């Protein structure tokens, strides 16, 4: 297995030497933080699922998928019901989580390398890897003496040379490469960053086991485990026994009064959760979470470990097999509607949060970075996580809101799932979408219309204009790059 490993004691020694030789107060402060982290700081387990929708978990309303371990995690922590991914596709959200910034600031605004098929608008230019100028969350925690491991999907570069997690603050990398989808869900994996297992071994199981092994090995010092599953991303592949289980379950479902698909923006959108292979993939993810939680218990560190569970965008429902439904949310991955950007978020923080609670305050991917720093007792890095806000006051019940006027999205591309270039803003209960191809806008009141069916832009032109102005001002402030008309595009009949 190809891994990079650095002993914490060496890192601490280097910090101390730098402080002495250079007379650097900042270096001395970080050296002191590193020493403190070895004794009192909480551990972090961050679990990121690929393409899992808001309604794919039992604790978020699914009656077809079975997720007992994740449901138990929700009972042990806080369930955020209005959490958002920074983008409706994966790579921008992944960059946002690690940097504390909105995608336009990182320069990664689409999945890498992006949709290159002929489009009505030429996509905006973007970076094809995460910049080394960013101080990632892993680097910030590593500075403070944490052992850090990345397990699973990276997808923040075009190659593995100079673009992997081992070069962005992670001591150990298992499985993280430029791949956006796994070459194989079963061993042999054909991934240079993970050794093959026994014949028939399932990747989701293996990644959970690798995370558990790291936890047990590092139980005596603070650690960050970033478990980033390839599941439930296409291709749809699962263990046969679980597929058979859900085939039988699907056969016994009561007859639904709703259609299997409806048409939205010319796309067929799945309305029911009944896909056996997808459900089997979801259950394997749940098993992996259970394996990690058991490892924390066995290592005796569960009560001093923060566990966060979330996903990188909404569920896939309008293309490429449409394996899930996000109803009551509209559409899914690749779209600006709630089905594309609203995601499950669960935070377990033993001794600090009231178990089994919910929070409906809108939060977004960049918030993870400053939240972890405050949980660890580390100073904020406001020049880095410029768009993130710490969720600690919400988690502790000290506040009922955040000092944020709005959440923003910018997607200057055409998605594989049919969504066109767009921007969006949510301020309070109101959400505005702007389509870049024709300048059209849509306005929704999410409190009254979670499914975004009643466009109020013509009935409430002043509110729509105010939100549009706010969106444009934000785009200017983050130097967002825009798509341009494609002079060579020919509309198909």
C-alpha positions as CSV (number, residue, x, y, z in Angstrom):
1,X,0.0,0.0,0.0
2,X,1.3,3.4,-0.9
3,X,1.2,5.6,2.2
4,X,3.0,8.7,3.6
5,X,3.5,8.7,7.3
6,X,5.1,11.3,9.6
7,X,5.5,10.8,13.3
8,X,3.8,13.4,15.5
9,X,6.9,13.7,17.7
10,X,9.0,14.8,14.7
11,X,6.4,17.4,13.7
12,X,6.4,18.8,17.3
13,X,10.2,18.8,17.4
14,X,10.4,20.8,14.1
15,X,8.0,23.4,15.4
16,X,10.0,23.8,18.6
17,X,13.3,24.1,16.8
18,X,11.7,26.7,14.4
19,X,10.5,28.7,17.4
20,X,13.9,28.7,19.0
21,X,16.0,29.4,16.0
22,X,13.8,31.9,14.3
23,X,12.5,33.6,17.4
24,X,9.0,33.3,15.9
25,X,6.1,33.9,18.3
26,X,3.6,32.3,15.9
27,X,5.8,29.2,15.7
28,X,6.1,29.0,19.4
29,X,2.4,29.4,19.8
30,X,1.8,26.5,17.4
31,X,4.3,24.4,19.1
32,X,2.5,25.0,22.4
33,X,-0.8,24.1,20.7
34,X,0.7,20.9,19.5
35,X,1.7,20.0,23.0
36,X,-1.7,20.8,24.3
37,X,-3.4,18.7,21.6
38,X,-1.6,15.6,22.7
39,X,-3.4,15.7,26.1
40,X,-6.8,17.3,25.8
41,X,-8.0,17.8,22.3
42,X,-11.0,15.9,20.9
43,X,-10.6,13.4,18.1
44,X,-12.4,14.0,14.8
45,X,-14.0,11.5,12.5
46,X,-15.5,13.1,9.4
47,X,-17.6,10.8,7.2
48,X,-18.4,12.1,3.7
49,X,-20.7,10.1,1.4
50,X,-20.7,10.5,-2.4
51,X,-24.1,11.3,-4.1
52,X,-26.3,10.3,-1.2
53,X,-29.5,12.3,-1.0
54,X,-31.2,14.2,1.8
55,X,-33.9,11.5,2.0
56,X,-31.7,8.4,1.6
57,X,-31.4,7.7,5.4
58,X,-34.0,6.3,7.8
59,X,-33.5,9.3,10.2
60,X,-34.2,11.7,7.3
61,X,-37.4,9.9,6.2
62,X,-36.5,6.9,3.9
63,X,-38.7,3.9,4.4
64,X,-37.0,1.7,1.9
65,X,-33.3,2.1,2.7
66,X,-32.2,0.6,6.0
67,X,-29.6,2.6,8.0
68,X,-29.7,1.6,11.6
69,X,-26.1,2.7,12.4
70,X,-26.5,6.2,11.0
71,X,-29.9,6.5,12.6
72,X,-28.3,5.6,16.0
73,X,-25.6,8.2,15.3
74,X,-28.4,10.8,14.8
75,X,-30.0,9.8,18.1
76,X,-26.6,10.4,19.8
77,X,-26.1,13.9,18.3
78,X,-27.7,16.8,16.4
79,X,-29.4,16.3,13.1
80,X,-29.3,19.4,10.8
81,X,-32.3,19.5,8.6
82,X,-31.3,22.6,6.5
83,X,-27.7,21.7,5.7
84,X,-26.3,22.5,2.3
85,X,-23.5,21.4,0.1
86,X,-21.5,24.2,-1.4
87,X,-22.2,22.8,-4.9
88,X,-24.6,20.4,-6.6
89,X,-21.7,18.2,-7.8
90,X,-18.7,16.7,-5.9
91,X,-15.3,18.3,-6.4
92,X,-16.3,21.9,-5.5
93,X,-18.0,20.8,-2.3
94,X,-14.9,18.7,-1.4
95,X,-12.6,21.6,-1.9
96,X,-15.0,23.8,0.1
97,X,-15.0,21.4,3.1
98,X,-11.2,21.3,3.2
99,X,-10.7,25.1,2.8
100,X,-13.6,26.8,4.4
101,X,-14.3,28.7,1.2
102,X,-17.1,28.9,-1.4
103,X,-16.1,27.2,-4.7
104,X,-15.5,30.4,-6.7
105,X,-12.7,31.3,-4.2
106,X,-11.0,27.9,-4.6
107,X,-11.3,28.1,-8.4
108,X,-12.9,24.6,-8.5
109,X,-16.5,25.1,-9.6
110,X,-17.3,21.8,-11.3
111,X,-16.3,18.2,-10.9
112,X,-12.8,17.6,-12.2
113,X,-12.2,17.7,-15.2
114,X,-15.9,18.7,-15.9
115,X,-18.4,18.2,-18.7
116,X,-16.7,18.6,-22.1
117,X,-19.6,17.8,-24.3
118,X,-20.9,20.6,-26.7
119,X,-22.9,23.1,-24.6
120,X,-25.0,26.2,-25.3
121,X,-22.6,28.1,-23.1
122,X,-18.9,27.7,-22.8
123,X,-18.1,26.8,-19.2
124,X,-16.2,29.2,-17.1
125,X,-12.5,28.5,-16.6
126,X,-11.6,26.6,-13.5
127,X,-8.7,25.0,-11.7
128,X,-8.1,21.3,-12.2
129,X,-6.6,20.7,-8.7
130,X,-6.7,22.1,-5.2
131,X,-4.1,24.8,-4.8
132,X,-1.2,24.2,-2.4
133,X,-1.6,27.8,-1.3
134,X,-4.7,26.7,0.7
135,X,-4.1,25.7,4.3
136,X,-6.5,22.8,4.5
137,X,-8.3,21.7,7.6
138,X,-6.0,18.7,7.8
139,X,-3.0,21.0,7.7
140,X,-4.4,23.2,10.5
141,X,-5.0,20.2,12.7
142,X,-1.7,18.6,11.9
143,X,0.0,21.9,13.0
144,X,-1.6,21.3,16.3
145,X,-0.3,17.8,16.7
146,X,-3.1,15.7,15.2
147,X,-2.4,12.5,13.4
148,X,-4.3,12.7,10.1
149,X,-5.6,10.1,7.8
150,X,-7.5,10.3,4.5
151,X,-9.5,7.2,3.5
152,X,-11.4,7.0,0.2
153,X,-12.3,9.4,-2.6
154,X,-10.2,12.5,-3.1
155,X,-11.1,13.8,-6.6
156,X,-9.3,17.1,-6.2
157,X,-6.8,16.8,-9.0
158,X,-6.2,15.5,-12.5
159,X,-3.4,13.2,-11.6
160,X,-2.0,11.7,-8.4
161,X,1.4,13.5,-8.7
162,X,1.5,16.6,-6.5
163,X,-2.2,16.6,-6.1
164,X,-3.1,14.0,-3.5
165,X,-4.2,14.1,0.1
166,X,-0.8,13.1,1.3
167,X,0.4,16.5,0.0
168,X,-2.5,18.5,1.6
169,X,-2.0,17.7,5.3
170,X,-2.8,14.0,5.6
171,X,-0.2,11.7,7.1
172,X,-1.8,8.6,5.6
173,X,-3.7,8.2,2.4
174,X,-5.7,5.0,1.6
175,X,-7.5,5.1,-1.7
176,X,-7.4,8.8,-2.4
177,X,-6.6,9.6,-6.0
178,X,-7.7,11.6,-9.0
179,X,-10.5,9.1,-9.6
180,X,-14.0,10.5,-9.4
181,X,-15.5,7.0,-9.5
182,X,-13.8,3.8,-8.5
183,X,-12.4,1.6,-11.2
184,X,-13.9,-1.3,-9.3
185,X,-16.1,-1.7,-6.2
186,X,-14.7,-5.1,-5.7
187,X,-11.1,-6.3,-5.3
188,X,-9.1,-6.1,-7.5
189,X,-9.5,-2.3,-7.1
190,X,-7.1,-1.1,-9.7
191,X,-6.3,1.9,-7.5
192,X,-2.6,2.5,-6.8
193,X,-3.4,4.0,-3.4
194,X,-5.0,0.9,-1.9
195,X,-3.8,-2.7,-1.9
196,X,-6.1,-5.4,-3.3
197,X,-7.9,-7.5,-0.7
198,X,-9.3,-11.0,-0.9
199,X,-11.3,-11.8,-4.0
200,X,-14.8,-10.4,-3.7
201,X,-13.9,-7.9,-1.0
202,X,-16.2,-4.8,-1.2
203,X,-14.6,-1.4,-1.4
204,X,-17.0,0.3,1.1
205,X,-16.3,-2.4,3.6
206,X,-12.6,-2.1,3.1
207,X,-12.5,1.7,3.5
208,X,-14.5,1.4,6.8
209,X,-12.0,-1.2,8.0
210,X,-9.0,1.0,7.1
211,X,-10.6,3.9,9.1
212,X,-11.1,1.6,12.0
213,X,-7.5,0.4,11.9
214,X,-6.2,4.0,12.0
215,X,-8.4,4.8,15.0
216,X,-7.1,1.8,16.9
217,X,-3.5,2.6,16.1
218,X,-3.8,6.3,17.1
219,X,-6.0,6.0,20.1
220,X,-3.4,7.5,22.4
221,X,-3.1,10.8,20.6
222,X,-5.5,13.2,18.9
223,X,-6.5,12.2,15.4
224,X,-8.5,13.3,12.3
225,X,-10.0,10.5,10.2
226,X,-11.5,11.8,7.0
227,X,-13.5,8.9,5.7
228,X,-14.6,9.8,2.2
229,X,-16.6,7.0,0.7
230,X,-16.8,6.3,-3.1
231,X,-20.3,4.9,-2.5
232,X,-23.0,5.5,-3.4
233,X,-21.6,7.0,-6.6
234,X,-22.1,5.2,-9.9
235,X,-21.4,2.6,-11.2
236,X,-24.2,0.9,-9.2
237,X,-22.4,-2.1,-7.7
238,X,-23.3,-3.9,-4.5
239,X,-23.0,-7.2,-2.7
240,X,-25.3,-9.8,-4.1
241,X,-26.8,-10.9,-0.8
242,X,-27.9,-7.3,-0.1
243,X,-29.2,-6.8,-3.6
244,X,-31.4,-10.0,-3.2
245,X,-32.7,-8.6,0.2
246,X,-33.9,-5.4,-1.4
247,X,-35.3,-7.1,-4.5
248,X,-37.6,-9.0,-2.2
249,X,-38.4,-5.9,-0.2
250,X,-39.2,-4.0,-3.4
251,X,-41.5,-6.8,-4.5
252,X,-43.5,-6.3,-1.3
253,X,-43.9,-2.6,-1.5
254,X,-47.5,-1.4,-1.4
255,X,-48.7,0.0,-4.7
256,X,-47.7,3.7,-5.0
257,X,-50.2,6.3,-6.0
258,X,-47.4,8.5,-7.4
259,X,-45.8,7.9,-10.8
260,X,-42.4,6.4,-11.0
261,X,-41.1,9.5,-12.9
262,X,-42.3,13.0,-13.6
263,X,-40.9,15.4,-16.2
264,X,-39.0,18.5,-15.0
265,X,-37.1,20.8,-17.4
266,X,-37.3,18.0,-20.0
267,X,-35.8,15.4,-17.7
268,X,-37.3,12.4,-16.2
269,X,-37.1,12.6,-12.4
270,X,-37.5,9.6,-10.2
271,X,-40.3,9.9,-7.6
272,X,-39.9,6.6,-5.6
273,X,-37.1,4.9,-3.6
274,X,-37.2,1.3,-4.7
275,X,-33.9,0.5,-6.4
276,X,-32.4,-2.7,-4.9
277,X,-28.8,-2.1,-5.9
278,X,-28.7,1.5,-4.7
279,X,-30.4,0.4,-1.4
280,X,-27.7,-2.3,-1.0
281,X,-25.0,0.3,-1.5
282,X,-26.6,2.6,1.1
283,X,-26.7,-0.3,3.6
284,X,-23.0,-1.0,3.0
285,X,-22.2,2.6,3.8
286,X,-24.3,2.2,7.0
287,X,-22.4,-1.0,7.9
288,X,-19.1,1.0,7.4
289,X,-20.3,3.7,9.8
290,X,-21.2,1.0,12.3
291,X,-17.7,-0.5,12.0
292,X,-16.1,2.9,12.7
293,X,-18.3,3.6,15.7
294,X,-17.4,0.2,17.1
295,X,-13.7,0.9,16.6
296,X,-14.1,4.1,18.7
297,X,-15.8,2.2,21.4
298,X,-13.2,-0.6,21.4
299,X,-10.4,1.9,21.5
300,X,-12.0,3.6,24.5
301,X,-12.1,7.0,22.7
302,X,-15.8,7.3,21.8
303,X,-16.6,9.8,24.5
304,X,-13.8,12.2,23.3
305,X,-14.4,11.9,19.6
306,X,-16.5,14.2,17.4
307,X,-18.2,12.4,14.6
308,X,-19.7,14.3,11.6
309,X,-21.7,12.6,8.8
310,X,-22.7,14.4,5.6
311,X,-22.7,14.1,1.8
312,X,-21.2,16.1,-1.1
313,X,-24.4,16.9,-3.0
314,X,-27.9,15.7,-3.5
315,X,-29.0,12.3,-4.7
316,X,-28.8,11.3,-8.4
317,X,-32.4,11.4,-9.7
318,X,-32.5,12.8,-13.2
319,X,-29.8,10.9,-15.2
320,X,-27.4,8.0,-15.4
321,X,-29.9,5.5,-14.1
322,X,-31.6,7.9,-11.6
323,X,-31.0,5.4,-8.7
324,X,-32.8,7.4,-6.0
325,X,-35.6,9.9,-5.3
326,X,-35.2,13.1,-3.3
327,X,-39.0,13.8,-3.0
328,X,-40.3,16.0,-1.4
329,X,-37.3,17.9,-2.7
330,X,-37.2,18.9,-6.3
331,X,-34.8,17.2,-8.8
332,X,-31.3,16.2,-7.6
333,X,-27.6,16.1,-8.2
334,X,-26.5,18.7,-10.9
335,X,-29.4,21.0,-10.2
336,X,-29.9,24.2,-8.2
337,X,-33.1,23.0,-6.5
338,X,-33.1,21.6,-3.0
339,X,-32.8,18.1,-4.2
340,X,-29.4,19.0,-5.7
341,X,-27.9,20.9,-2.7
342,X,-29.7,20.1,0.5
343,X,-27.8,17.3,2.3
344,X,-28.0,15.3,5.5
345,X,-25.7,16.5,8.3
346,X,-25.3,14.8,11.7
347,X,-22.9,15.9,14.4
348,X,-22.1,13.9,17.5
349,X,-20.1,15.8,20.1
350,X,-20.2,13.8,23.4
351,X,-20.7,16.0,26.5
352,X,-21.3,19.2,24.5
353,X,-24.5,18.6,22.6
354,X,-27.9,17.3,23.6
355,X,-28.5,13.9,22.0
356,X,-31.4,13.3,19.7
357,X,-31.9,17.0,18.8
358,X,-32.5,18.7,15.5
359,X,-31.5,22.1,14.1
360,X,-33.2,23.9,11.2
361,X,-30.7,26.7,10.9
362,X,-29.3,26.8,7.3
363,X,-25.6,25.8,7.3
364,X,-23.2,25.1,4.5
365,X,-20.0,23.1,3.7
366,X,-17.4,25.9,4.6
367,X,-18.7,25.8,8.2
368,X,-17.0,22.6,9.0
369,X,-13.5,24.1,9.1
370,X,-14.0,26.8,11.7
371,X,-16.2,24.5,13.7
372,X,-13.5,21.9,14.1
373,X,-10.9,24.5,15.1
374,X,-13.2,25.9,17.8
375,X,-14.0,22.4,19.0
376,X,-10.3,21.7,19.3
377,X,-9.7,24.9,21.2
378,X,-7.6,26.3,18.4
379,X,-7.6,29.9,17.2
380,X,-9.6,30.6,14.0
381,X,-7.9,31.2,10.7
382,X,-10.3,33.8,9.2
383,X,-8.1,34.6,6.2
384,X,-8.4,30.9,5.3
385,X,-12.0,29.8,6.2
386,X,-13.3,33.2,5.0
387,X,-16.8,31.9,4.2
388,X,-17.2,29.4,7.0
389,X,-18.9,30.1,10.4
390,X,-18.4,28.0,13.5
391,X,-21.4,25.9,14.4
392,X,-20.3,25.5,18.0
393,X,-22.9,28.1,19.3
394,X,-25.7,26.2,17.6
395,X,-24.4,22.8,18.8
396,X,-24.2,24.0,22.4
397,X,-27.6,25.7,22.2
398,X,-26.0,29.1,22.9
399,X,-27.5,30.6,19.8
400,X,-30.6,30.0,17.6
401,X,-29.1,31.5,14.5
402,X,-25.8,32.4,12.8
403,X,-24.5,35.8,11.9
404,X,-25.0,35.2,8.2
405,X,-27.3,37.0,5.8
406,X,-27.4,34.4,3.1
407,X,-26.0,31.2,1.6
408,X,-24.8,31.3,-2.1
409,X,-24.1,29.0,-5.0
410,X,-22.4,29.6,-8.3
411,X,-22.3,26.9,-11.0
412,X,-21.1,28.3,-14.3
413,X,-21.3,24.9,-16.1
414,X,-23.8,22.5,-17.6
415,X,-24.1,19.4,-15.5
416,X,-24.1,15.8,-16.7
417,X,-27.5,15.6,-15.1
418,X,-29.2,18.3,-17.2
419,X,-28.9,21.4,-15.0
420,X,-27.8,24.5,-16.8
421,X,-25.3,27.2,-15.7
422,X,-26.8,29.1,-12.7
423,X,-26.4,30.9,-9.5
424,X,-28.6,30.8,-6.4
425,X,-29.0,32.5,-3.0
426,X,-31.0,31.5,0.1
427,X,-31.7,34.4,2.6
428,X,-34.0,33.4,5.4
429,X,-36.9,31.4,4.0
430,X,-36.4,32.8,0.5
431,X,-34.4,31.3,-2.3
432,X,-33.7,32.8,-5.8
433,X,-32.3,30.9,-8.7
434,X,-30.8,32.7,-11.7
435,X,-30.2,30.8,-15.0
436,X,-27.2,32.2,-16.9
437,X,-28.3,31.1,-20.4
438,X,-31.3,33.3,-20.6
439,X,-31.2,35.4,-17.4
440,X,-34.4,33.8,-16.1
441,X,-35.1,33.9,-12.4
442,X,-37.2,31.8,-10.0
443,X,-38.2,32.7,-6.5
444,X,-39.4,30.3,-3.8
445,X,-40.5,30.5,-0.2
446,X,-38.9,27.3,1.3
447,X,-40.9,27.5,4.5
448,X,-44.2,27.2,2.6
449,X,-42.9,25.4,-0.5
450,X,-40.1,23.0,0.2
451,X,-40.7,21.3,-3.1
452,X,-40.1,24.6,-5.0
453,X,-43.3,24.3,-7.1
454,X,-44.7,27.9,-6.8
455,X,-42.4,30.4,-8.5
456,X,-43.2,33.8,-6.9
457,X,-40.8,35.9,-9.0
458,X,-43.6,37.6,-11.0
459,X,-45.9,38.0,-7.9
460,X,-43.1,39.5,-5.8
461,X,-40.8,41.3,-8.2
462,X,-39.3,43.6,-5.5
463,X,-38.1,40.7,-3.4
464,X,-36.8,38.9,-6.4
465,X,-34.9,42.0,-7.5
466,X,-33.4,42.4,-4.0
467,X,-32.2,38.8,-3.9
468,X,-30.8,39.1,-7.5
469,X,-28.9,42.2,-6.5
470,X,-27.5,40.4,-3.4
471,X,-26.4,37.4,-5.6
472,X,-24.7,39.7,-8.1
473,X,-22.9,41.6,-5.4
474,X,-21.7,38.3,-3.9
475,X,-20.4,37.0,-7.2
476,X,-18.4,40.2,-7.7
477,X,-17.0,39.9,-4.2
478,X,-15.7,36.4,-4.7
479,X,-14.5,37.1,-8.3
480,X,-16.7,34.5,-9.7
481,X,-15.9,33.5,-13.3
482,X,-18.9,33.4,-15.7
483,X,-19.7,31.2,-18.7
484,X,-19.9,32.7,-22.2
485,X,-22.2,32.0,-25.1
486,X,-20.9,29.3,-27.4
487,X,-20.9,30.6,-31.0
488,X,-20.5,27.1,-32.5
489,X,-23.3,25.5,-30.6
490,X,-26.1,24.0,-32.7
491,X,-29.4,23.2,-30.9
492,X,-30.5,19.6,-31.6
493,X,-34.0,19.3,-33.0
